């Protein structure tokens, strides 16, 4: 029975992951290089994983001895965060969910507070570490940045609860091109969508959508119908770079030329094994260090690890591999680090060092 339960959950996890790794469409004659008649493609073409690789990966996921951990939650101060209007802070809630406070504006990235990253509540990738802050502990959110529509980054329940909690003062959702209709279908109207290299202003912030190497899909029928984006926040000559999911590509050198040096980058370091399957869509720690260097980031925070068990590496492996990669690249561990779930750092203290 235990095996059957694990098998059922693994099958849902496999289906969820395959939706996350949906294949790109064939390019015709688009108005822009990454636009096609059927959706979007990456700037750098990548081979789609073969069905044999997918089945092999599903079996590895089912039979692997991947260890799971529940990491300790850092002691934080929700009361301070809820009333903070002057201090610049960043709090890692888990996975790619961060609370950024700067200039009296509260920004949330890829909000995910649910028990599973899945289209169903009873199976699929499970959260092993609780959110570092609950939805009820958040301050009023002004901006939400969405990187793409995969289930571990765009969680319907979290979005709905956030919208309901804020009532007459809903956050403004910044989403990649093609994703606005998804929000409108769940009765969320305060949404702006952007193509790569487009920008918007919010109070004293400039928000830029930038290209990444990834895919989009929530069902087998909407592959790459919406775009995937990174986001650059500019405020008072400070620049913060948020990356949800990505494979490594030349896009990061382009981003570095346009916006670098970054003051702070939020970079994924987990969910990268097996490489033959994941390389085109998820960076490993060594490639994350390359991104850090490409965008000339003063500091980077490693995320996308320690929350959900999505792939076959041990959940505690990414920080260890990051340490090795930093040593090999001769980059200080104080320059590219990881945080505890729930940990808050004072950005002025960090960036003024």
Buried (B, 14 or more C-beta within 10 A) or exposed (E): EEEEEEEEBBBBBBBBBBBBBBEBBEBEEEEEEBBBEBBBBBBEEBEBBEEEEBEBBBEBBBEBEBEEEEBEBBEBEBEEBBEBEEBBBBBBBBBBBBBBBBBEBBBBBBBBBBEBBBBEEEBBBBBBBBBBBEBEBBBEBBBBBBBBBBBBBBBEBBBEBBBEBBEEEBBBBBBBBBBBEBBEEEEBEEBBBBBBBBEBEBEEBEBBBBBBBBBBBBEEEBBBBBBBBBBBBBBEEBBBBBBBBBBBBEBBBBBBEEBBEBBBBBBBBBBBBBEEBBBBBBBBBBBBBBBBBBBBBBBBBBBBBBBBBBBBBBBBBBBEBBBEBBEEEEBEEEEBBBBBBBBBBEBBEBBEE
